[in-house]
Amino acid sequence: MTAPDPVSAPLEANDPRRARALKAKIRDRVSDVRRHLLALRTAMAATAEQVHESALIVVGNFPSFYDAYRAWIKHGFAPQP
C-alpha cells in the first residue's frame, strides 16, 4: 500500500516561482516574529531586574525617609534647617 501523492497548493501548481517567493517571505516574517519575541523577553527580564533593584533602594532608604517625614509632621510641616 502506498500513500497518495500530496496535493499541491493551487499557487504551487500554477506559478511555482511565485509560490517559492511567498514561502520565503512567510519564513522571513516568522523569523522576524521570533526575533522580536526574544528581544521582548530579554527586555522584560532586564526591566524586572531594574524594578527589583529600585525596590531594594526604596526599602533600604524608607525608614530614614519615614522618620524625617514624621519629624516634619510633628513640627507642623515647617521647613527644616
HELIX and SHEET records of a PDB file:
HELIX    1   1 PRO A   10  ASN A   14  1                                   5    
HELIX    2   2 PRO A   16  LYS A   74  1                                  59    
END                                                                             
